[in-house]
Each structure stands twice: as structure tokens, then as C-alpha cells.
Amino acid sequence: MAKAQLVDKFGRVHDYLRISLTERCNLRCFYCMPECGIELRDKNIFMTEEETLAIATIFTELGVNKIRLTGGEPLIKKNAKDLIEGIGQLPVKLAITSNGVLVDRFVDTFKKANLKTINISIDSIDKFKFNEITRRDYYDRIVNNIELLLMEGFRVKLNVVAIRGVNDSEIAAFINLTQYHDLAVRFIEFMPFDGNKWNWDKMLSYKEIMNDVDGHFKPENVERIADEPNDTSKNYRIKGYIGSFGVISPVSNPFCESCNRIRLTADGKIKNCLFGQEEFDILTPFRRGEDIKPLIVDAIQAKHESRGGIKSLDHKFDSESWKNRSMTTIGG
């Protein structure tokens, strides 16, 4: 195991790399992708399969021991199977976040890559509402694929972006999925990104989500369970239920002090924080044959203490003036 070398000026060790394989997606979720879509850029600006694998290897030499593949939708990346299997050969714990549309085609690939944990983004279990959110009609396929993954023995987490007036009435329904299934449901606070029309009125906070939980389940039956090291979610279980649920609260209750994450965009830029505006290009110097290890170290050293440098995320915060990428071009 490589010695950890990616330590920022606040003493946080960064050993978890999230690689976006593509900005493209086969869904059009309104909170992730602008309604008009994203600009289709020349494919030459994006990392190739070989470059992605080579750069991932460099990160492992700097102490990264976990890699999560994201997008867009990572499974629509050309040669995704070869790329997943290649990264699976590195000395890392490998995971993936997907919308679930294509996972049935990758079960054998996941097993070959020793990939055991799969996060599926699904924001409603009401078919009509789901199709409204995603602007596509893949609900039945995704539900069938979640059942397939469970049957095949994968650890499945459901990512639910909680938005007031959209899916806030489904908190208990999602939790009830964990009664007979070994699922981990994670409710995620709605965050501001370019083009997603975020505002405070739509933001359902950790406190509000837990108030909803208390309104549907007896408080004595809601058990706080241990979080994993560097976990972003506060985790719970309903007594007698097989699975669990948690809340990820980057807006109302951030977890910056324990952050160990590095994000690498599909166009080869390090982005230290989902909120952050700063980016550090490592693909261009890599293509010039330069040693990018010092550049990676410098990028981590430049990481802000909290929320990408936002001084105060209160009700005066103007999401329109704080320019950021759209979610699909970051990778989550």
C-alpha cells in the first residue's frame, strides 16, 4: 500500500478519488442537467481510456486506496467494460455510481473488477414522478436492475436528492424499502449547480428530513448506527428492518472537517469540492509528458477548509452569482 502523500494544509488525508468517465447521460434529471442540455464538446478534450487508467495509477502511487467511477452516466462511456476491469486491477476498493439503466449489461464486468458496491441514483418510487424528474421513461428497467443487483449479491445504495415539493412526501416510502431488502437509502440535500434553479425554498434540510422520519416512525424505533470512517452520511436503521438509511447534508450540516475526497472531471481537471469554483488541469501537462504528481499535491494543498471557499451559506447566498459547473459535468 502506497504511503499517503495527499495531505492538505488542514491535515486531511485524501485517499478517495472520484473519476468522472463522461459528462453525458441517458437521463435528463432537472437538478443535474440544465433543461437545454449541456454543450457537446470535442471528444479530444476528454481523457481516453488509456489516460484515465494511467492517471488513476498515479493517484494510487500517491496513496489513493478507493476509487469511485461517476459521470454523467459512467456506463455509457465507450469501452466502459475494459476501463472498469482495468481500474479493478489497481490496489483500490472500487465502486460506481450509476442511474441503473444499463447495469444489467455490466454484472459480469463488476464481478471481474471485484466491484461490490453500487450506488443507484433514483429520486422517486412513483413512476410518473420519476419520469417527470428524469425527463425519460426508464423507471421499470431501473427497478428491475436494482432487484437484479440485490439478487447477485451486490451492496446497493440508493441516492435520493430530496427536494421540497418534488419528492418530500416519499421519505417514509423510501425507508420502507429497507424493511425486507438490504438497501442503504441516502437522502441528499439539494445543492446549487449551474442551470438547476436551486433556491432555499426547494432545499429540504437534514433536520426536516429527520422530522419527517419521526412523524412516520416511533422515535424509539429509529436507531442511530455507526458511520464508516470519512462517511458523508449520518446513518440510521428502523428496528427490525434489514437495511438502513442516512442523510447527506452538505448544505445545512457539512462534513468538511473529515473530507478525504478528490474529484477528477472527465476533461482531466481536479475539483476539490462540489461547491468549489477552482479547477486544476492535470490532463494537459500529462499529455505533454510532464510529471503530474507535484501538480496533484499542489492542488490538494490549495483546498479550502470548507465548502470550496464559500464564506457563508446562509439565506443571503446567491446561487446564480456563485458560478459552478452543472452536476453532470462534475461527477458527483
N, C-alpha and C positions, 0 to 999 in steps of 0.2 A: 504494500500500500504506500503510495507516494505521500510524502510529508506535506501537510497543509501549508501552502505558501500564500494563499489569497486571504490575507487578514487586513481589514480596513483600519482606519485611524481610530475607530471606536472599539477595536479589539474583537470585532465579529469575524469569525472564520467562515469563509464562503466555500462550501464543498458540494453545492447543489446547483447544477446547470440545467436551465430550461431552454431547449433549442426549438425555435420555430422552423418547421420544414418548408412552409409555404404560407403566403398571405391569402391564398384563395380558399374558398369554402363552397360546399354544395348546399348550404343553408344561407339564409339572409336575416339572421336574428337582429332585431332593430337596435338592441343595446350594444351590439358588437360591430355591426357594419352599417355605414350610412345608407339611407334609403336608395340613393343613387348609385350605390356600389362603391368600389374603390378603383382608383386609376390602375389600369393594367400596364405594368412597367416591363421594360425589356428583360427577357429572361437572363441576360448576361450579367445583370447586377445582383443576381441571387446566387447563393452558394450551390455548387454542384454536389452531387452525391459524394464524390471523392474529397472535395474541400470540406464538406460537413464532417466526414469521418476523420479527416486529418486534424481539423481544428478541435474536434471533440477529444481526440487523443492527446493533444497538447494540454487541454484543460485537466485531463486525468493526471498528467505529469505534474501539474501544479496542485494536486490534492483533491480534485473533484471526485466524489465517490458515488454520486447519484445523478442520473440524467433523466429528465422528462422530455418527451417529444410532444410538441404542440403545433398549432397552426394559427390562423386558418384551420383547415381540416387536414391534419398530417397524412391521413391515409389516401388523399388524392394526389400526393406528391408522386411524380414519376419515379419508378424504381423504389418505392417506399419499402417493399418487402426486403430488397437487398440492403437498404440503408438500416432498417431495423435490426436485421440479423448482424450486420457489420458492427453497429454500436453495441449490440448484445455481447460481442466478443471482448469488449473492453472491461476492465476491472471495476464495474459500476453496478449499482442497483438501477435497473431500467424500468421506467413507467411511461405511460402515454395518456394524453387527454384527447378525447375524440367526441364527435357528436353521435357516434354509434351507427351511422347509416351503413358503413362498409365493413364493420368489424367481423362479420361472419366470413369474409374472404381472407381474414388475416389470423385466424385462430392458430393454425399450424405455424405460421411465422412467429407469433408471440411465444409459442412454446419453444421453438428453436432458439429464440433470443433470450430465453429464461425471463421473459417479461410476465410478471404475475399480477400487477396492479394496474387497473384501467379505470380512468375517470371518464364518465359519460356526462356530457352537458345536456340536461333536459329540464326545462323550466315550467312545464305544466304536465299533469297527467290527465288533463281534459283534451281530447283530440282536437276539437275545434279551436280551443285557445292556443294549443301548441302550434297549430298550423298558422294562426294569426301572428304569433311571435316570430316564427321562423320564416314566414312567407313561402313555405314549401309544404308538401304533403308526404312526410316520411314517418309519421307517428307510429303506425303499426309495425313497420320494419324495425324501427329503433327499439320498441318494446320487445319484439321477438328476439332481437340481438342481445338485449340485456339478459333475458332469460337464458339464452344460449351461453353467454359468458359465465353466468352462475352455474349452469349445468356442467360446464367444462372446468370448473374449479378455480376461476379467476377471482381475485379480490376486486370487487366492483364498488366504486364510489360514484354517487350521483351528485353533480354540481348543479345547484339551483340558484340562479340570480333572483333574489327576492325584490319585487318591485310593487310598490303600493298601487292599487287599482288595476293590477295586471294578474298577479298570482298570489297575492297576500292572503287569499281565502283558502289556499291549499296547503298551508303549513302542516296541519294535523294529518291531512291525507297523505302527504309525503312521508311523514313519520310512521304512519300505519303500514307503509310498505315494509318497514323493518321488523314487523311483528313475526312474520314467517320466512323472511329472506335475510340472508347475511349480507345486507347492504349497509353502506355508510352514506347517509344523506347529509350533504353540507349546504346550508343556506349561505349565500354570499351577498353582502351588501352591494347595491347598485353603485358603480363608480363612474366618475366623469371621464369620457374619452371623446375624441373628435367625432362629431356627427351623431352622437347618441341622445342628444337633447336631455341630458341629465339635469335634474334640479332637486332641491331638498324635498319638495313635496312628493317626489316619487321614491325617495330613499327610505327603506324600511330598516331600522337600526337593530342591532343585536338585542337591545333592551325590549324593543317592540316585538321582535320575534319570540323572545322568551316569555313575554307577557301573553302572547297568543298560545304558546305551549301550556302555560299554567291555566289558561282558560279552557283547554280541552282535556288535559290530563291532571289527575290528582297530584299535587306537588310532592307528596311522599313517594310517588311512583317515578318521579323524574330524577334519575341518578347521574351525578357528575362522575365521569370516568377519566382515567389518566390520559393526558395528552402525550403524544410522542415528542421526542426532542425536536425543537425548532418548528413544532406544529403551528400552523396558522389558524387552526380552528379550536374553539372551546367545545369539548365533546361530552355528549350525554347519551343515556340509554333509558328507555322506558322499562321498568321492571317486568321481566317475563318475555321481553322481546328479544329476538335473535340478533338483530342488527343494532345500529347506533345512529345518532345524528349529531350534527355540530353546526356552529355558526362561525363564519369567517367575516370579521368586521374591520376591514381596512379603513373605513371612513370614521366610524364612531369610536372604535376601540382598537387602534392599530397595534401591530406586533413587531414594530421596527427594531426593538432592542435585541431581539433574537433572530433577526433575519440572516439567513445563510444562502440566499438565492442570487443567482446571476442569470440574466436573460440575454440570449443571443438571438437577434432577429434573423429572418430568412435572408436579408440582404447583408448579413455579416457585421452587425453592429451590437456592441454590448450596451444594454439598457439596465441600469442598476435598480430601477424601481418602476413599478407600473405607473406611479404618479409622475415620475421624473421626465424632464424635457431633454436632459443631456444624453447624448449618444456618443459612443467611441467606436470608430471604424477599425476593425481588425482584418477585414477581408481584403481591402486594397493593399495594405502592406504585406499581407500573406501572399498575395498574387505576385508581388514584386520580389518574393523570396526572402523577405526580412524575418528576423526572429520576433515573433509577436508576443512571446512570454512577458517581456518587460512592459509592453503596451497593456496587456491584460492586468498585470499587477498595478500599473498606474491607474487604470480605470477603476479598479476596486478601491484604491486609495482615495479616489475622488468622490466616493459615495457619500451622500448626505446622511446625517444622523436619523432623519425622519421624513417620510412622505416625499422623497425626491426633492426636498428643499422648500416645500410649501410651509410657510411660517405658521399659518393658522388656517385650519379647515373648519371655519365656523359658518354661520348662515349668511355672512357677508361675502363668502368665497364666490368668485365669478368664474364658473367653469368655461365660459366662452373665451375669456381672455387668457386662461391658462392653457396654451396650446399643447396638445399631446397627439400622439398617433391614434388612429382608430384601433379598437381592441384587436381586430383580425390581423393587423399588421405588427402587433407586438408579440403575441403568442401566449398571453395569459400568465 
